[in-house]
Amino acid sequence: MSEIFDWPDPRFSRRVTRAHSFIATPTRMKYYFRSFIKEGFEQGDKSFHIIDERRREEYMNRLRAAGIDSSAEMTGQLEVRGWQNTYLRPGWFDQHAMVALVGEALRDAKEKGYMHTRWIADMAWVLEDKPGVEHLAEYCARLNYVVPKYRATVICAYDLARFTAAQVVDVLRSHPLAVIGGIVQQNPFFTPPDQLIREFQEQRH
């Protein structure tokens, strides 16, 4: 039976340990994420955010407005990185390097005593037209080999207005859960990573 939760829902926020896709408008994203992040801080969770570095000041102001002390960066509970230091670190998108980074970050949080990690990534970097972005969905599929090893909730945020239907479908197929219109539910389009990666690789040959 599918599990469906309204957002934000504590049952979703800490019990889920797999990568999911969050698809909504920017206004709804801000509302949902504020609740999700604030709840995590109250529970002592690690908070790892990936953003457009050019909008860091605006982003940090939003966190402060939500009651989140930006000094949390100093303690390590909050970590905010830009696209250039994560997805596009080599100047292009290397899916294998990014999968390794996710594993390293989640392992580091665990070793530092955080019981749970809340990871939010703004996926608009895909629109930067950099080499390798065509491997986005394959990367998302590979996350299913890494994230379940840790207590983490990983949310990849997509603005429907900026992505094509084809991009959305591929992303949905790689995520076991989806948050669409404020409802968290098991994704009926989810394809097991072995099968999906094989499909993508066959398409390239």
C-alpha positions in Angstrom: 0.0 0.0 0.0 1.3 3.5 -0.9 2.1 5.8 2.0 0.9 9.4 1.6 1.8 12.2 4.0 0.9 15.8 4.0 3.9 18.1 4.0 5.5 18.8 6.4 4.9 15.6 8.3 7.3 14.3 11.0 6.7 10.8 9.9 8.2 11.7 6.5 10.9 14.1 7.8 13.0 11.6 9.8 11.9 8.1 8.9 12.6 8.2 5.2 16.2 7.4 4.2 16.1 7.5 0.5 16.5 10.2 -2.2 13.3 11.9 -3.3 12.1 14.5 -5.8 10.4 17.6 -4.7 8.5 19.3 -7.5 6.7 22.5 -6.9 6.5 26.2 -7.6 9.1 28.5 -5.9 6.6 29.9 -3.5 5.5 26.5 -2.2 9.2 25.4 -2.1 10.0 28.2 0.3 7.1 27.3 2.6 7.7 23.6 2.7 11.5 23.9 3.1 11.2 26.4 6.0 9.2 24.0 8.0 11.3 21.0 7.1 14.6 22.8 8.0 13.3 24.4 11.2 12.0 21.1 12.5 15.4 19.5 11.8 17.3 22.2 13.8 14.9 21.7 16.7 15.6 18.0 16.7 19.4 18.4 16.4 19.7 17.1 12.8 22.5 17.9 10.5 21.3 20.3 7.7 23.2 20.2 4.4 22.0 22.7 1.7 23.2 23.1 -1.9 22.3 26.4 -3.5 23.1 28.9 -6.2 26.1 30.7 -4.6 25.1 33.9 -6.3 22.0 34.0 -4.1 23.7 33.0 -0.8 22.9 36.3 0.9 19.2 36.0 0.0 19.1 32.4 1.1 20.8 33.1 4.4 18.3 35.9 5.1 15.4 33.6 4.5 16.9 31.1 7.0 17.3 33.9 9.6 13.7 35.1 8.9 12.5 31.5 9.6 14.2 31.7 13.0 17.4 29.7 12.1 20.5 31.1 13.5 23.1 31.4 10.7 25.8 30.8 13.4 24.9 27.2 13.0 27.4 27.2 10.2 30.1 27.8 12.7 29.1 24.8 14.8 28.8 22.6 11.8 25.1 21.8 12.2 24.4 23.8 9.1 26.4 23.4 5.9 25.6 25.5 2.9 27.5 24.9 -0.3 27.2 26.4 -3.8 26.8 24.5 -7.0 30.4 25.3 -8.0 31.7 23.4 -4.9 29.4 20.4 -5.4 27.6 19.5 -8.6 29.9 21.6 -10.9 33.0 21.3 -8.8 35.3 20.3 -11.7 33.7 22.9 -14.0 31.2 20.4 -15.3 29.0 17.7 -13.9 30.8 14.5 -12.9 28.0 12.2 -11.6 30.4 9.7 -10.0 32.3 12.4 -8.2 29.0 13.8 -6.9 27.8 10.4 -5.7 31.0 10.1 -3.8 30.6 13.6 -2.3 27.1 12.7 -1.1 28.5 9.5 0.6 31.3 11.4 2.2 29.0 14.2 3.6 26.5 11.7 5.0 29.3 9.6 6.6 31.0 12.7 8.0 27.7 13.8 9.6 27.2 10.4 11.2 30.8 10.3 12.5 30.3 13.7 14.1 27.3 12.3 16.1 24.3 13.6 14.1 21.5 11.1 14.2 19.9 12.3 11.0 20.9 14.5 8.0 18.4 16.7 6.1 19.8 17.4 2.7 18.2 19.9 0.3 19.6 20.6 -3.1 18.4 23.3 -5.6 18.6 21.4 -8.9 18.5 24.5 -11.1 22.2 24.0 -11.8 21.1 21.6 -14.5 20.0 24.6 -16.5 23.5 26.0 -16.6 24.2 24.1 -19.8 27.4 22.5 -18.5 28.9 19.2 -19.9 27.6 16.2 -18.1 24.2 17.6 -17.1 22.6 15.0 -19.4 23.5 12.4 -16.8 21.3 13.9 -14.2 18.7 11.1 -14.0 21.5 8.5 -14.0 23.1 10.3 -11.0 19.8 10.3 -9.2 19.4 6.6 -9.8 22.9 6.0 -8.4 22.0 7.8 -5.2 19.7 4.9 -4.3 22.9 2.8 -3.7 24.3 5.4 -1.3 21.5 7.2 0.7 19.8 4.1 2.2 23.1 3.4 4.1 22.5 6.4 6.3 19.8 8.0 8.3 19.1 10.9 5.9 16.3 12.6 4.1 17.6 13.9 0.7 15.4 16.3 -1.2 16.2 17.3 -4.8 14.2 20.5 -5.5 12.9 21.1 -9.0 10.8 24.1 -10.2 8.3 22.8 -12.6 8.2 26.1 -14.5 11.9 25.7 -15.5 12.2 22.0 -16.4 10.9 20.2 -19.5 8.4 17.4 -19.2 11.0 14.9 -20.4 13.4 16.0 -17.7 10.7 15.7 -15.0 9.8 12.2 -16.2 13.4 11.0 -16.1 13.9 12.4 -12.6 10.7 10.9 -11.3 11.7 7.5 -12.5 14.9 7.7 -10.4 13.2 8.7 -7.1 11.3 6.2 -5.0 9.3 9.0 -3.4 7.9 12.3 -4.7 6.5 15.4 -3.1 4.1 17.0 -5.5 1.7 19.7 -4.5 2.4 19.2 -0.9 1.8 15.5 -0.8 4.5 12.9 -0.1 3.8 9.6 -1.8 5.5 6.5 -3.1 6.3 7.2 -6.7 4.5 4.9 -9.2 7.0 5.8 -11.9 10.0 4.6 -9.9 12.3 2.2 -11.7 15.0 0.2 -9.8 18.4 1.8 -10.3 20.0 -1.2 -12.0 17.3 -1.2 -14.7 17.2 2.5 -15.1 21.0 2.9 -15.4 21.1 0.1 -17.9 18.4 1.9 -20.0 20.3 5.2 -20.0 23.6 3.5 -20.9 22.0 1.7 -23.8 20.5 4.9 -25.1 24.0 6.4 -25.3 25.3 3.6 -27.5 
